[in-house]
Amino acid sequence: MHTRLVRHRHSHSAAETQTLLPPGVLVQKTVTLALGELLVFCTGVGTSRLSRQDLHAIAQALGLPNRRSRHASINPESCQTVEEFGMLPGMVSPFLHPELPTRLAALVVLP
């Protein structure tokens, strides 16, 4: 594990952030996923993107109907991370304050 955090300006993709990291250090990317009314954090290491198969597997693991995965929204406008999770602007992280009440239904760690 890398021994320090690398801070950077707001980026829009894991690939942009990856270019700022030292060789051999992988980016951890986290996105908010809305499945109907449920909010889910999806986090993983590297620059991969959520596929339809990933969305289907997440909905299935949460016991949701398949149609929910077809209408999933990534980083939905209805969820403002600053207010919802107490994070800095532009930040989405799986590390939340344990006493902060949220609408978060699950944390999905992607392979």
Rosetta constraint file for C-alpha pairs under 8 A:
AtomPair CA 2 CA 25 HARMONIC 6.83 0.50
AtomPair CA 6 CA 21 HARMONIC 7.03 0.50
AtomPair CA 8 CA 17 HARMONIC 7.62 0.50
AtomPair CA 8 CA 20 HARMONIC 7.66 0.50
AtomPair CA 10 CA 90 HARMONIC 6.12 0.50
AtomPair CA 10 CA 91 HARMONIC 7.90 0.50
AtomPair CA 11 CA 16 HARMONIC 6.30 0.50
AtomPair CA 11 CA 17 HARMONIC 6.42 0.50
AtomPair CA 12 CA 16 HARMONIC 7.04 0.50
AtomPair CA 13 CA 17 HARMONIC 6.61 0.50
AtomPair CA 13 CA 47 HARMONIC 7.87 0.50
AtomPair CA 14 CA 18 HARMONIC 5.91 0.50
AtomPair CA 14 CA 27 HARMONIC 6.54 0.50
AtomPair CA 14 CA 28 HARMONIC 7.65 0.50
AtomPair CA 14 CA 29 HARMONIC 5.97 0.50
AtomPair CA 14 CA 46 HARMONIC 7.08 0.50
AtomPair CA 14 CA 47 HARMONIC 5.05 0.50
AtomPair CA 15 CA 19 HARMONIC 6.56 0.50
AtomPair CA 15 CA 47 HARMONIC 5.56 0.50
AtomPair CA 16 CA 20 HARMONIC 7.27 0.50
AtomPair CA 17 CA 21 HARMONIC 6.99 0.50
AtomPair CA 17 CA 27 HARMONIC 6.76 0.50
AtomPair CA 18 CA 26 HARMONIC 6.59 0.50
AtomPair CA 18 CA 27 HARMONIC 5.48 0.50
AtomPair CA 18 CA 46 HARMONIC 7.84 0.50
AtomPair CA 18 CA 47 HARMONIC 7.59 0.50
AtomPair CA 21 CA 25 HARMONIC 6.18 0.50
AtomPair CA 21 CA 26 HARMONIC 7.28 0.50
AtomPair CA 21 CA 27 HARMONIC 7.43 0.50
AtomPair CA 26 CA 45 HARMONIC 6.20 0.50
AtomPair CA 26 CA 46 HARMONIC 5.53 0.50
AtomPair CA 27 CA 45 HARMONIC 5.69 0.50
AtomPair CA 27 CA 46 HARMONIC 5.28 0.50
AtomPair CA 27 CA 47 HARMONIC 7.19 0.50
AtomPair CA 28 CA 43 HARMONIC 6.91 0.50
AtomPair CA 28 CA 44 HARMONIC 5.60 0.50
AtomPair CA 28 CA 45 HARMONIC 4.42 0.50
AtomPair CA 28 CA 46 HARMONIC 6.16 0.50
AtomPair CA 29 CA 43 HARMONIC 5.58 0.50
AtomPair CA 29 CA 44 HARMONIC 5.67 0.50
AtomPair CA 29 CA 45 HARMONIC 6.29 0.50
AtomPair CA 29 CA 46 HARMONIC 7.05 0.50
AtomPair CA 29 CA 47 HARMONIC 7.40 0.50
AtomPair CA 29 CA 93 HARMONIC 7.96 0.50
AtomPair CA 30 CA 41 HARMONIC 6.60 0.50
AtomPair CA 30 CA 42 HARMONIC 5.52 0.50
AtomPair CA 30 CA 43 HARMONIC 4.16 0.50
AtomPair CA 30 CA 44 HARMONIC 6.65 0.50
AtomPair CA 30 CA 92 HARMONIC 5.95 0.50
AtomPair CA 30 CA 93 HARMONIC 5.77 0.50
AtomPair CA 30 CA 94 HARMONIC 6.75 0.50
AtomPair CA 31 CA 41 HARMONIC 5.82 0.50
AtomPair CA 31 CA 42 HARMONIC 5.44 0.50
AtomPair CA 31 CA 43 HARMONIC 6.54 0.50
AtomPair CA 31 CA 74 HARMONIC 6.75 0.50
AtomPair CA 31 CA 75 HARMONIC 6.02 0.50
AtomPair CA 31 CA 92 HARMONIC 6.41 0.50
AtomPair CA 31 CA 93 HARMONIC 7.86 0.50
AtomPair CA 32 CA 39 HARMONIC 6.74 0.50
AtomPair CA 32 CA 40 HARMONIC 5.78 0.50
AtomPair CA 32 CA 41 HARMONIC 4.75 0.50
AtomPair CA 32 CA 42 HARMONIC 6.40 0.50
AtomPair CA 32 CA 74 HARMONIC 5.89 0.50
AtomPair CA 32 CA 75 HARMONIC 4.77 0.50
AtomPair CA 32 CA 76 HARMONIC 7.19 0.50
AtomPair CA 32 CA 92 HARMONIC 7.45 0.50
AtomPair CA 33 CA 39 HARMONIC 5.73 0.50
AtomPair CA 33 CA 40 HARMONIC 5.01 0.50
AtomPair CA 33 CA 41 HARMONIC 6.09 0.50
AtomPair CA 33 CA 42 HARMONIC 6.97 0.50
AtomPair CA 33 CA 72 HARMONIC 6.77 0.50
AtomPair CA 33 CA 73 HARMONIC 5.70 0.50
AtomPair CA 33 CA 74 HARMONIC 4.62 0.50
AtomPair CA 33 CA 75 HARMONIC 5.86 0.50
AtomPair CA 33 CA 76 HARMONIC 7.02 0.50
AtomPair CA 34 CA 38 HARMONIC 5.70 0.50
AtomPair CA 34 CA 39 HARMONIC 4.75 0.50
AtomPair CA 34 CA 40 HARMONIC 6.35 0.50
AtomPair CA 34 CA 72 HARMONIC 5.60 0.50
AtomPair CA 34 CA 73 HARMONIC 5.06 0.50
AtomPair CA 34 CA 74 HARMONIC 6.42 0.50
AtomPair CA 34 CA 75 HARMONIC 7.47 0.50
AtomPair CA 34 CA 76 HARMONIC 6.49 0.50
AtomPair CA 35 CA 39 HARMONIC 6.45 0.50
AtomPair CA 35 CA 40 HARMONIC 7.63 0.50
AtomPair CA 35 CA 59 HARMONIC 7.57 0.50
AtomPair CA 35 CA 68 HARMONIC 5.73 0.50
AtomPair CA 35 CA 69 HARMONIC 6.61 0.50
AtomPair CA 35 CA 71 HARMONIC 7.07 0.50
AtomPair CA 35 CA 72 HARMONIC 4.92 0.50
AtomPair CA 35 CA 73 HARMONIC 6.81 0.50
AtomPair CA 36 CA 68 HARMONIC 6.41 0.50
AtomPair CA 36 CA 71 HARMONIC 7.60 0.50
AtomPair CA 36 CA 72 HARMONIC 7.06 0.50
AtomPair CA 38 CA 103 HARMONIC 7.17 0.50
AtomPair CA 38 CA 104 HARMONIC 6.90 0.50
AtomPair CA 38 CA 105 HARMONIC 5.90 0.50
AtomPair CA 39 CA 103 HARMONIC 6.28 0.50
AtomPair CA 39 CA 104 HARMONIC 4.86 0.50
AtomPair CA 39 CA 105 HARMONIC 5.57 0.50
AtomPair CA 39 CA 106 HARMONIC 7.20 0.50
AtomPair CA 40 CA 104 HARMONIC 5.75 0.50
AtomPair CA 40 CA 105 HARMONIC 5.63 0.50
AtomPair CA 40 CA 106 HARMONIC 4.91 0.50
AtomPair CA 40 CA 107 HARMONIC 5.81 0.50
AtomPair CA 40 CA 108 HARMONIC 7.15 0.50
AtomPair CA 41 CA 94 HARMONIC 6.65 0.50
AtomPair CA 41 CA 104 HARMONIC 7.46 0.50
AtomPair CA 41 CA 106 HARMONIC 6.42 0.50
AtomPair CA 41 CA 107 HARMONIC 4.80 0.50
AtomPair CA 41 CA 108 HARMONIC 6.01 0.50
AtomPair CA 42 CA 107 HARMONIC 6.05 0.50
AtomPair CA 42 CA 108 HARMONIC 4.67 0.50
AtomPair CA 42 CA 109 HARMONIC 6.00 0.50
AtomPair CA 42 CA 110 HARMONIC 6.79 0.50
AtomPair CA 43 CA 94 HARMONIC 7.00 0.50
AtomPair CA 43 CA 107 HARMONIC 7.62 0.50
AtomPair CA 43 CA 108 HARMONIC 6.23 0.50
AtomPair CA 43 CA 109 HARMONIC 5.10 0.50
AtomPair CA 43 CA 110 HARMONIC 5.91 0.50
AtomPair CA 44 CA 109 HARMONIC 5.71 0.50
AtomPair CA 44 CA 110 HARMONIC 4.81 0.50
AtomPair CA 44 CA 111 HARMONIC 6.46 0.50
AtomPair CA 45 CA 110 HARMONIC 7.74 0.50
AtomPair CA 45 CA 111 HARMONIC 7.64 0.50
AtomPair CA 50 CA 54 HARMONIC 5.86 0.50
AtomPair CA 50 CA 55 HARMONIC 6.93 0.50
AtomPair CA 51 CA 55 HARMONIC 6.40 0.50
AtomPair CA 52 CA 56 HARMONIC 6.12 0.50
AtomPair CA 52 CA 69 HARMONIC 7.65 0.50
AtomPair CA 52 CA 70 HARMONIC 7.76 0.50
AtomPair CA 53 CA 57 HARMONIC 6.11 0.50
AtomPair CA 54 CA 58 HARMONIC 6.16 0.50
AtomPair CA 55 CA 59 HARMONIC 6.21 0.50
AtomPair CA 55 CA 69 HARMONIC 5.28 0.50
AtomPair CA 55 CA 70 HARMONIC 7.78 0.50
AtomPair CA 55 CA 72 HARMONIC 7.47 0.50
AtomPair CA 56 CA 60 HARMONIC 6.09 0.50
AtomPair CA 56 CA 66 HARMONIC 6.42 0.50
AtomPair CA 56 CA 69 HARMONIC 5.20 0.50
AtomPair CA 56 CA 70 HARMONIC 7.72 0.50
AtomPair CA 57 CA 61 HARMONIC 6.03 0.50
AtomPair CA 58 CA 62 HARMONIC 6.27 0.50
AtomPair CA 58 CA 69 HARMONIC 7.82 0.50
AtomPair CA 58 CA 108 HARMONIC 7.66 0.50
AtomPair CA 59 CA 63 HARMONIC 6.28 0.50
AtomPair CA 59 CA 64 HARMONIC 5.03 0.50
AtomPair CA 59 CA 65 HARMONIC 6.87 0.50
AtomPair CA 59 CA 66 HARMONIC 6.67 0.50
AtomPair CA 59 CA 68 HARMONIC 6.75 0.50
AtomPair CA 59 CA 69 HARMONIC 5.78 0.50
AtomPair CA 60 CA 64 HARMONIC 5.58 0.50
AtomPair CA 60 CA 65 HARMONIC 7.00 0.50
AtomPair CA 60 CA 66 HARMONIC 7.00 0.50
AtomPair CA 64 CA 68 HARMONIC 6.67 0.50
AtomPair CA 65 CA 69 HARMONIC 7.73 0.50
AtomPair CA 66 CA 70 HARMONIC 6.99 0.50
AtomPair CA 67 CA 71 HARMONIC 6.61 0.50
AtomPair CA 68 CA 72 HARMONIC 6.19 0.50
AtomPair CA 75 CA 79 HARMONIC 7.29 0.50
AtomPair CA 79 CA 84 HARMONIC 6.66 0.50
AtomPair CA 80 CA 84 HARMONIC 5.81 0.50
AtomPair CA 81 CA 85 HARMONIC 5.22 0.50
AtomPair CA 81 CA 86 HARMONIC 6.63 0.50
AtomPair CA 81 CA 87 HARMONIC 5.93 0.50
AtomPair CA 81 CA 88 HARMONIC 7.78 0.50
AtomPair CA 81 CA 89 HARMONIC 7.38 0.50
AtomPair CA 81 CA 90 HARMONIC 7.91 0.50
AtomPair CA 81 CA 91 HARMONIC 7.31 0.50
AtomPair CA 81 CA 92 HARMONIC 6.74 0.50
AtomPair CA 82 CA 86 HARMONIC 4.90 0.50
AtomPair CA 82 CA 87 HARMONIC 4.66 0.50
AtomPair CA 82 CA 88 HARMONIC 5.75 0.50
AtomPair CA 82 CA 89 HARMONIC 5.86 0.50
AtomPair CA 83 CA 87 HARMONIC 7.45 0.50
AtomPair CA 84 CA 102 HARMONIC 6.27 0.50
AtomPair CA 84 CA 103 HARMONIC 7.76 0.50
AtomPair CA 85 CA 96 HARMONIC 6.90 0.50
AtomPair CA 85 CA 100 HARMONIC 7.31 0.50
AtomPair CA 85 CA 102 HARMONIC 6.52 0.50
AtomPair CA 86 CA 100 HARMONIC 7.98 0.50
AtomPair CA 87 CA 91 HARMONIC 6.11 0.50
AtomPair CA 87 CA 92 HARMONIC 7.07 0.50
AtomPair CA 87 CA 93 HARMONIC 7.99 0.50
AtomPair CA 94 CA 107 HARMONIC 7.30 0.50
AtomPair CA 96 CA 100 HARMONIC 7.50 0.50
